[in-house]
């Protein structure tokens, strides 16, 4: 069995998961971070001097990812309630597509 990676490797793995949108990996990484923190408090794992900077970097990535998800959910809701869709044409000019007739699903 391979040795548990230290903080640097674990937080780099978390950074990659956040940047690549691999949300399914975050719960396992959080459990591993909690275990590593308990082991560090017990003196079983030496503290990493760059830990605060790495944690801050990942916290910023997580905040940005959550902001993007919230923004996408808000946009979906706006489109669902009849807002127009704004796009850009080939020249980069803003072109709003009018909210057309809704699709009605029937059984």
N, CA, C and O of each residue as an XYZ file, in Angstrom:
428
protein
N       0.845     -1.178      0.000
C       0.000      0.000      0.000
C       0.891      1.241      0.000
O       1.851      1.328      0.766
N       0.564      2.192     -0.861
C       1.383      3.397     -0.985
C       1.157      4.305      0.222
O       0.081      4.321      0.819
N       2.189      5.049      0.560
C       2.094      5.983      1.683
C       1.162      7.135      1.319
O       1.081      7.548      0.162
N       0.459      7.647      2.334
C      -0.428      8.797      2.149
C       0.424     10.001      1.750
O       1.446     10.271      2.381
N       0.011     10.726      0.705
C       0.802     11.896      0.327
C       0.705     12.977      1.394
O      -0.247     13.018      2.172
N       1.694     13.841      1.416
C       1.678     14.975      2.340
C       0.738     16.059      1.851
O       0.044     15.904      0.847
N       0.733     17.158      2.585
C      -0.152     18.262      2.251
C       0.048     18.771      0.830
O      -0.920     19.027      0.114
N       1.290     18.915      0.430
C       1.574     19.486     -0.878
C       0.939     18.664     -1.994
O       0.268     19.209     -2.870
N       1.154     17.357     -1.957
C       0.594     16.492     -3.001
C      -0.931     16.459     -2.943
O      -1.594     16.490     -3.980
N      -1.485     16.396     -1.742
C      -2.933     16.328     -1.590
C      -3.607     17.617     -2.068
O      -4.623     17.564     -2.762
N      -3.053     18.764     -1.705
C      -3.643     20.029     -2.129
C      -3.437     20.293     -3.617
O      -4.247     20.977     -4.244
N      -2.371     19.763     -4.180
C      -2.181     19.864     -5.629
C      -3.226     19.009     -6.346
O      -3.756     19.411     -7.382
N      -3.517     17.843     -5.800
C      -4.552     16.980     -6.363
C      -5.919     17.676     -6.295
O      -6.708     17.607     -7.237
N      -6.185     18.342     -5.174
C      -7.436     19.088     -5.029
C      -7.490     20.244     -6.033
O      -8.532     20.493     -6.638
N      -6.379     20.942     -6.205
C      -6.324     22.055     -7.162
C      -6.650     21.571     -8.569
O      -7.413     22.212     -9.292
N      -6.068     20.435     -8.957
C      -6.352     19.881    -10.286
C      -7.836     19.524    -10.427
O      -8.452     19.809    -11.454
N      -8.401     18.906     -9.401
C      -9.821     18.529     -9.439
C     -10.701     19.774     -9.591
O     -11.663     19.757    -10.359
N     -10.383     20.843     -8.872
C     -11.157     22.075     -8.976
C     -11.026     22.696    -10.363
O     -12.021     23.115    -10.955
N      -9.823     22.756    -10.874
C      -9.598     23.373    -12.181
C     -10.211     22.564    -13.315
O     -10.601     23.127    -14.338
N     -10.299     21.255    -13.146
C     -10.835     20.390    -14.201
C     -12.318     20.077    -14.011
O     -12.903     19.329    -14.795
N     -12.930     20.652    -12.965
C     -14.348     20.435    -12.732
C     -14.699     19.012    -12.312
O     -15.798     18.534    -12.596
N     -13.791     18.348    -11.651
C     -14.022     16.971    -11.204
C     -14.653     16.993     -9.808
O     -14.023     16.619     -8.819
N     -15.910     17.440     -9.754
C     -16.608     17.639     -8.484
C     -16.744     16.350     -7.690
O     -16.748     16.373     -6.459
N     -16.854     15.237     -8.381
C     -17.039     13.957     -7.690
C     -15.831     13.565     -6.845
O     -15.953     12.708     -5.970
N     -14.699     14.155     -7.078
C     -13.495     13.828     -6.313
C     -13.366     14.641     -5.028
O     -12.584     14.274     -4.150
N     -14.113     15.736     -4.898
C     -13.915     16.661     -3.783
C     -14.280     16.065     -2.425
O     -13.612     16.364     -1.436
N     -15.310     15.238     -2.346
C     -15.699     14.647     -1.059
C     -14.589     13.740     -0.535
O     -14.254     13.789      0.649
N     -14.020     12.916     -1.405
C     -12.923     12.036     -0.982
C     -11.706     12.854     -0.566
O     -11.050     12.537      0.427
N     -11.408     13.896     -1.316
C     -10.266     14.746     -0.972
C     -10.486     15.436      0.370
O      -9.543     15.581      1.148
N     -11.710     15.860      0.651
C     -12.007     16.500      1.940
C     -11.784     15.512      3.086
O     -11.221     15.876      4.119
N     -12.222     14.267      2.906
C     -11.993     13.253      3.948
C     -10.501     13.020      4.167
O     -10.045     12.889      5.302
N      -9.757     12.972      3.083
C      -8.312     12.768      3.197
C      -7.629     13.950      3.874
O      -6.686     13.766      4.644
N      -8.101     15.166      3.588
C      -7.546     16.350      4.250
C      -7.847     16.328      5.743
O      -6.987     16.663      6.558
N      -9.074     15.933      6.105
C      -9.421     15.845      7.522
C      -8.542     14.831      8.237
O      -8.073     15.086      9.346
N      -8.315     13.678      7.606
C      -7.465     12.653      8.197
C      -6.038     13.164      8.360
O      -5.410     12.949      9.397
N      -5.538     13.830      7.348
C      -4.177     14.361      7.406
C      -4.061     15.440      8.487
O      -3.039     15.526      9.169
N      -5.097     16.257      8.644
C      -5.086     17.292      9.685
C      -5.065     16.657     11.075
O      -4.338     17.111     11.959
N      -5.860     15.611     11.265
C      -5.847     14.905     12.564
C      -4.474     14.304     12.844
O      -3.974     14.369     13.966
N      -3.877     13.724     11.817
C      -2.549     13.121     11.990
C      -1.497     14.188     12.248
O      -0.554     13.952     13.002
N      -1.643     15.350     11.638
C      -0.689     16.438     11.871
C      -0.832     16.947     13.308
O       0.172     17.210     13.970
N      -2.075     17.091     13.797
C      -2.296     17.525     15.175
C      -1.725     16.527     16.177
O      -1.271     16.911     17.255
N      -1.751     15.247     15.819
C      -1.218     14.203     16.699
C       0.302     14.077     16.569
O       0.922     13.269     17.262
N       0.897     14.871     15.686
C       2.346     14.834     15.517
C       2.834     13.725     14.611
O       4.035     13.463     14.550
N       1.936     13.074     13.910
C       2.319     11.971     13.020
C       2.751     12.454     11.639
O       3.432     11.732     10.911
N       2.359     13.658     11.286
C       2.700     14.243      9.983
C       3.315     15.611     10.254
O       2.713     16.427     10.952
N       4.499     15.877      9.717
C       5.109     17.195      9.968
C       4.342     18.290      9.252
O       3.831     18.062      8.155
N       4.246     19.482      9.848
C       3.557     20.594      9.186
C       4.327     21.040      7.950
O       5.553     20.952      7.902
N       3.608     21.508      6.977
C       4.206     21.993      5.728
C       4.249     23.514      5.808
O       3.210     24.138      6.022
N       5.429     24.138      5.641
C       5.525     25.597      5.779
C       4.703     26.371      4.744
O       4.353     27.528      4.979
N       4.395     25.758      3.617
C       3.623     26.466      2.587
C       2.142     26.120      2.642
O       1.399     26.411      1.704
N       1.709     25.498      3.741
C       0.327     25.040      3.868
C      -0.680     26.176      3.735
O      -1.662     26.040      3.005
N      -0.459     27.288      4.421
C      -1.417     28.404      4.388
C      -1.594     28.942      2.972
O      -2.718     29.230      2.561
N      -0.524     29.079      2.237
C      -0.610     29.598      0.865
C      -1.355     28.628     -0.041
O      -2.166     29.044     -0.869
N      -1.081     27.332      0.114
C      -1.768     26.335     -0.714
C      -3.257     26.281     -0.384
O      -4.087     26.171     -1.286
N      -3.602     26.358      0.907
C      -5.008     26.355      1.303
C      -5.728     27.586      0.771
O      -6.861     27.487      0.301
N      -5.082     28.744      0.841
C      -5.690     29.975      0.333
C      -5.908     29.896     -1.173
O      -6.941     30.336     -1.678
N      -4.942     29.337     -1.884
C      -5.066     29.187     -3.337
C      -6.270     28.312     -3.678
O      -7.066     28.664     -4.549
N      -6.406     27.174     -2.996
C      -7.509     26.269     -3.280
C      -8.845     26.855     -2.843
O      -9.865     26.623     -3.492
N      -8.849     27.613     -1.746
C     -10.082     28.257     -1.299
C     -10.559     29.267     -2.346
O     -11.758     29.377     -2.601
N      -9.634     29.994     -2.944
C      -9.997     30.950     -3.991
C     -10.551     30.231     -5.215
O     -11.518     30.688     -5.824
N      -9.938     29.109     -5.576
C     -10.445     28.318     -6.711
C     -11.847     27.797     -6.426
O     -12.720     27.838     -7.293
N     -12.058     27.308     -5.213
C     -13.365     26.781     -4.843
C     -14.422     27.889     -4.860
O     -15.535     27.675     -5.340
N     -14.081     29.061     -4.344
C     -15.018     30.188     -4.351
C     -15.370     30.592     -5.785
O     -16.531     30.879     -6.078
N     -14.384     30.616     -6.672
C     -14.637     30.971     -8.064
C     -15.514     29.914     -8.740
O     -16.416     30.250     -9.508
N     -15.251     28.651     -8.455
C     -16.057     27.577     -9.042
C     -17.501     27.667     -8.566
O     -18.428     27.519     -9.362
N     -17.694     27.907     -7.281
C     -19.051     28.038     -6.750
C     -19.759     29.253     -7.347
O     -20.954     29.201     -7.639
N     -19.021     30.335     -7.525
C     -19.604     31.518     -8.159
C     -20.048     31.225     -9.579
O     -21.107     31.688    -10.005
N     -19.259     30.469    -10.311
C     -19.620     30.091    -11.679
C     -20.853     29.205    -11.721
O     -21.718     29.376    -12.580
N     -20.933     28.266    -10.800
C     -22.099     27.385    -10.739
C     -23.353     28.199    -10.403
O     -24.401     28.019    -11.022
N     -23.236     29.087     -9.429
C     -24.382     29.934     -9.061
C     -24.823     30.804    -10.241
O     -26.017     30.967    -10.491
N     -23.858     31.353    -10.953
C     -24.170     32.189    -12.109
C     -24.886     31.379    -13.190
O     -25.862     31.847    -13.776
N     -24.402     30.174    -13.451
C     -25.033     29.318    -14.459
C     -26.455     28.947    -14.049
O     -27.362     28.944    -14.882
N     -26.651     28.633    -12.767
C     -27.995     28.308    -12.290
C     -28.929     29.504    -12.420
O     -30.093     29.352    -12.790
N     -28.418     30.692    -12.115
C     -29.219     31.901    -12.260
C     -29.593     32.161    -13.710
O     -30.717     32.566    -14.006
N     -28.657     31.929    -14.601
C     -28.925     32.133    -16.032
C     -29.941     31.123    -16.539
O     -30.822     31.470    -17.326
N     -29.828     29.880    -16.099
C     -30.801     28.863    -16.493
C     -32.198     29.264    -16.038
O     -33.163     29.134    -16.791
N     -32.302     29.750    -14.807
C     -33.599     30.167    -14.286
C     -34.148     31.347    -15.082
O     -35.343     31.393    -15.373
N     -33.295     32.294    -15.434
C     -33.732     33.444    -16.226
C     -34.244     32.994    -17.590
O     -35.267     33.492    -18.059
N     -33.551     32.066    -18.226
C     -33.998     31.563    -19.522
C     -35.302     30.785    -19.381
O     -36.171     30.843    -20.250
N     -35.423     30.064    -18.285
C     -36.633     29.278    -18.043
C     -37.852     30.186    -17.858
O     -38.970     29.809    -18.208
N     -37.632     31.374    -17.312
C     -38.751     32.281    -17.051
C     -38.980     33.278    -18.179
O     -39.776     34.204    -18.024
N     -38.300     33.110    -19.309
C     -38.597     33.920    -20.485
C     -37.621     35.008    -20.827
O     -37.915     35.808    -21.715
N     -36.485     35.093    -20.187
C     -35.485     36.114    -20.538
C     -34.919     35.816    -21.923
O     -34.881     34.662    -22.352
N     -34.488     36.847    -22.608
C     -33.907     36.642    -23.934
C     -32.501     36.076    -23.799
O     -31.852     36.208    -22.761
N     -32.060     35.460    -24.849
C     -30.728     34.877    -24.893
C     -29.813     35.832    -25.636
O     -30.049     36.124    -26.809
N     -28.785     36.318    -24.986
C     -27.832     37.232    -25.618
C     -26.634     36.428    -26.101
O     -26.022     35.686    -25.332
N     -26.306     36.580    -27.369
C     -25.154     35.902    -27.950
C     -24.326     36.927    -28.719
O     -24.682     38.104    -28.775
N     -23.239     36.483    -29.299
C     -22.392     37.350    -30.109
C     -22.291     36.764    -31.501
O     -22.184     35.550    -31.671
N     -22.327     37.649    -32.511
C     -22.207     37.160    -33.880
C     -20.727     36.990    -34.246
O     -19.853     37.172    -33.398
N     -20.453     36.650    -35.484
C     -19.085     36.373    -35.932
C     -18.174     37.585    -35.815
O     -16.956     37.438    -35.725
N     -18.757     38.790    -35.817
C     -17.956     40.013    -35.693
C     -17.783     40.453    -34.248
O     -17.128     41.460    -33.980
N     -18.370     39.703    -33.309
C     -18.261     40.061    -31.906
C     -19.295     41.061    -31.444
O     -19.171     41.630    -30.359
N     -20.319     41.282    -32.258
C     -21.373     42.225    -31.916
C     -22.455     41.493    -31.138
O     -22.867     40.393    -31.507
N     -22.909     42.115    -30.059
C     -23.950     41.530    -29.228
C     -25.243     41.402    -30.022
O     -25.691     42.365    -30.644
N     -25.834     40.236    -30.002
C     -27.095     39.984    -30.700
C     -28.022     39.238    -29.759
O     -27.760     38.095    -29.384
N     -29.107     39.896    -29.383
C     -30.057     39.260    -28.460
C     -31.067     38.455    -29.259
O     -31.711     38.975    -30.171
N     -31.199     37.198    -28.913
C     -32.206     36.347    -29.541
C     -33.484     36.507    -28.729
O     -33.472     36.310    -27.514
N     -34.566     36.856    -29.373
C     -35.802     37.065    -28.612
C     -36.283     35.757    -27.984
O     -36.032     34.663    -28.489
N     -36.973     35.917    -26.883
C     -37.554     34.749    -26.227
C     -38.704     34.279    -27.104
O     -39.747     34.928    -27.177
N     -38.512     33.182    -27.746
C     -39.512     32.658    -28.672
C     -40.579     31.859    -27.955
O     -40.627     31.801    -26.726
N     -41.421     31.253    -28.745
C     -42.469     30.452    -28.118
C     -41.877     29.297    -27.317
O     -40.877     28.690    -27.700
N     -42.504     29.028    -26.237
C     -42.026     27.959    -25.374
C     -42.408     26.616    -25.957
O     -43.428     26.481    -26.632
N     -41.596     25.648    -25.693
C     -41.893     24.285    -26.109
C     -42.774     23.676    -25.037
O     -42.449     23.705    -23.850
N     -43.882     23.132    -25.469
C     -44.796     22.494    -24.532
C     -44.683     21.003    -24.720
O     -44.851     20.489    -25.826
N     -44.400     20.316    -23.647
C     -44.284     18.860    -23.707
C     -45.623     18.255    -23.327
O     -46.228     18.611    -22.316
N     -46.059     17.345    -24.150
C     -47.315     16.674    -23.874
C     -47.077     15.174    -23.859
O     -46.268     14.637    -24.617
N     -47.786     14.538    -22.998
C     -47.634     13.081    -22.862
C     -48.305     12.361    -23.982
O     -48.278     11.132    -24.030
